[in-house]
Amino acid sequence: MKKILLTATLVALFGFAATAQEQGEIRVGAGLVYGTKATVDLTDGDEKGALGINIGGEYLITDVISAAPSYTFFFKEEEGGASVKTSSFNLDARYYFSDGKFYALAGLGFGSAKFSGGGFSISDNETGINLGGGAMIPAGDALYINGQLKYNTAFEQFVIQAGLSYRIGG
């Protein structure tokens, strides 16, 4: 998995030509994520990493600043009739550096976790801050490869994301 992510990142960084982005541009996207503490091991109660799916959008408020809401659903952890479901809703702002590909981000993350088993269920919601950065690399006229790393304080974890985005307006 690490080799695939590294290879995809290197190809994205060095393999595509630049295209200008403009105020008013809208992008939608989806991808895979890995959260370093996104679920709980049901055998010993320790936090552990999990894979998930992220869907989101982005609106360029200016040529260099965007609003990027997203929703992440981590795959459910199940064992012996018990399960843990986690998800997060994020409201991030991105600042694109002069090359228009690389960005820094800051925002709010709203995390939710639900444990079910033994005839009862417990839910917990946390609000936190997201800090990180990423790249939006053009792969065609309207297609982008997106890679991102951020720290999410709601789950106290790092989240690695890789996906595709498509420009639908602007």
N, C-alpha and C positions, 0 to 999 in steps of 0.2 A: 504494500500500500504506500509506504514512504517513497519507494522508487518511482511509482506511478505519479505521485504528486510532484516530486522533484522534477521528473522529466517534463510533465505538463507545464510546470512553472517556467522552466528554462525555455521551452518552445514558445510559450506565451511572451516571455520577456524579449526574446531575440528574433522571433520569426515573423512578425507582422508589421506592416507599415502604419504610420499614424494617420488618423483622420481627425478633423476638428470637431469639437462638440460645441453646442450652442445653447444659449438660454432658451428655455421652453421645451427642450428635448425631454422625451419620456422613454424610459426603458422598463421592460418587465423581464424577470429572469427566474431561474430555478437552479438548484444545485444540491450537491451532497455536502453535509457538514459532519464534523467530528467534535464533540464537546468532551473535554478532558474529565469532567465530573458531572456528566449529564444524567446519570442514573445511579442506582444503588444495587450492589450485589446482594441478592436475596438470601444467600447462604450465610453471609457473615455481617451484613449491614454496612459494609464499607462503600464509599463512593467509588464509582468507576466510570470510565469513558463509554461513550455510545455514539453510534452513527445516526444520522437523521436526514431529513429533507427540508430544504429552505426554499420558500417562494417569496418574491418581493418585487418592489418597484423602485423607480428612481425618477425624480423630477428635478431638472437643472433650473434652479432659481436664478442663477447667473451662469456665466460661462465656466466658473470655477467652484461654485457652491451648489450642493444638491441636498434634497430631502430624500431619505431612503428608508421607507418602512418595510418591514419583513416579518414573516412568521416562520418559525422553525418547529418542526415536530420530530422529536427523537423517537426511534423505534422502541417499542414497549419491551421491558424486561419481565420475563415470566418464569416462575419455578414453583412447582408443588401447589398450584391453585392460587398463588399470590402473584400480583403484578404491580409494576411501577410504570406510570406514564409521565413524561415530562415534555414541556413545550415552552417556547418563549415568543413574545411579541416585542419587536424592536422598533424604535423611532430614532434613526441615526441621521446625523448631518455629515456630509462629506465635503472636504476641501481638496480640490484637485490642484496639484502642483503645476508649474509652467508647461510641462510636457503633455498635460491633459490625460495621462494614463494612470499615474500613481496618485493615491489620495490618503489623507489622514481622516479618521472618523471619530466622532464623539456622539453619544446619545444616551437614551434611556432604554433599559431592558426590563420587561415584565415577565418573570419566570413563574411557571406553574408546575407543581408536582402532585401526583395522586397515587397513593398506595391503596390497593384493594386486596383483601384476603382474610380468611378466617371469619367470614360473615360480617365484616365491617370495612369501612374505607376512611382514609384520612387524606385531606388535601392541604396544601400549603402554597401560598403565593408570596413572591418576593419582588421588590422593585430595586433596580440597581443601575449602575452606570456602565456604558460600553465605551471602551477606548481601544483604538487599533488603527489599522491601515490596510491598504490593498492596492490592487491594480485592475483596471478595466482596459483590456488589450483588444483593439479592433481586429476582427477576423474576417471582415467583409464590409460591404456598404452599411449594413444595419446590425450585424452580429458581433458580439463581444465575448471574449473569454474573461471571466472574473475570478480572481483569487483574493482571499481576505483572511486576515488574522486579527482577532480582537479578544480583549479580556472583558468578561461579563461578570460584574460583581453580584448580580442576583443569584447566580449559581456558583460564584467564586471559581470560575473556570476560564480556560482559553478555548476559543472556538475557531476551528480552521474550516474554511469554506472554499469550494471550487465549483464553478458552474458556468452557465451561459446566460447572456442577456441579449435582448432584441430591442432595437429602437423602433418605437411605434409612432412617434410624433416629433415635432420640432423642425 
